[in-house]
C-alpha cells in the first residue's frame, strides 16, 4: 500500500492512497477523484486518477 497526501479543493488535506495506477506514475499535482470502498467492514476513502494528466 502506498500512502499519499491529497489537497482537496475545499481547502484541507487528507491522508489516503491512490489506486488504479502504478505508484511510480503518480506525481504531485495529478488530478484525482475520491472513491468509497469497504475495507475490514468499514467505509474507506481512496483516490483514483481522473484521466487528466496521467
C-alpha positions in Angstrom: 0.0 0.0 0.0 1.3 3.5 -0.9 0.2 6.4 1.2 -0.3 9.9 -0.1 -1.5 13.3 1.0 -4.3 14.8 -1.1 -5.0 18.5 -1.1 -8.8 18.9 -1.6 -10.4 21.8 -3.4 -12.3 22.5 -0.2 -9.0 23.6 1.4 -8.0 20.7 3.6 -5.5 17.9 3.2 -6.2 14.2 3.9 -4.0 11.1 4.0 -5.2 8.2 1.8 -3.9 6.2 -1.1 -4.2 6.5 -4.9 -5.3 3.2 -6.5 -5.6 2.1 -10.1 -2.2 3.4 -11.2 1.4 2.2 -10.7 2.9 4.1 -7.7 5.8 5.4 -9.9 3.4 7.1 -12.3 1.7 9.2 -9.6 3.0 12.8 -9.5 2.4 15.8 -7.3 -0.4 17.8 -8.9 -2.1 14.9 -10.7 -5.9 15.3 -10.5 -7.7 12.5 -8.7 -11.3 11.7 -7.7 -12.5 10.2 -4.4 -14.0 6.7 -4.3 -15.6 5.0 -1.3 -14.6 1.4 -0.8 -15.2 -1.1 2.0 -12.1 -2.2 4.0 -12.4 -4.5 7.0 -16.1 -3.9 7.1 -15.8 -0.1 7.3 -16.0 2.6 4.6 -12.7 4.0 3.4 -12.0 6.9 1.1 -9.3 6.2 -1.6 -8.5 8.1 -4.8 -8.3 7.2 -8.4 -6.7 9.1 -11.2 -9.4 11.1 -13.1 -7.7 10.6 -16.5 -6.4 14.1 -16.9 -2.6 14.4 -16.8 -2.0 10.7 -16.0 
